[in-house]
Amino acid sequence: MIVFFCPDCRGKVEVEPSDVIEGDLLECDLCGAEILVVSESPMKFKLVEEDDF
């Protein structure tokens, strides 16, 4: 299990390593923020801003 903290609300997010692929969007269960998987090795995440689209 991979555990990281939401870059928006700092809530704990847990995902299975096999479910994480670079470029995927994850969602924080607490605040609903969209989080982009920037890199798989090492694991890096980024908060998706409206300006990113």
N, C-alpha and C positions, 0 to 999 in steps of 0.2 A: 504494500500500500504506500502510495506517495502522499505525503501531507505537506501542504503549504498554506500560507495565509493570504487571503484576498487582498490585492493591492488597494482596494477601495475601502472596505469596512474592517479589514484585519481579521475577519472570521476564518475559522479553520475549514479548509477544503481538502477532501480526501478523494483520490482517484486510484484506480488500478493501473499499474505501469503498462499493462498490455492494451489499455484503452486510450493511451496518450500517444498521439502522433503529431509531429511538427506541423503547424498550420491549423490544428483543431481549435475550436472555440469551446471553452468550458463555461459553466455558469455557476456563480456563487449561490449556494442555497439560502444564505442569510439576506443578501441585498439584491440579488438578481444581476449583478454586474457580469459582463461578458469578459472572459479572460482568454487571451490568445497564447497558445503554446508556441513560444519563439524557438526553442531548441529542446531536443530530447536528451542530448548528452553534452554537457550537463543540462539538467532540467532548468529551463528558464521560462518565466511567464510574464505577460504584460497586460495591463488593463487596456481594454479596447475603448477608445474615445470615439465620439460621433465624428470627429474630424478625420479619423482613420479611414473612412469609407469614401 
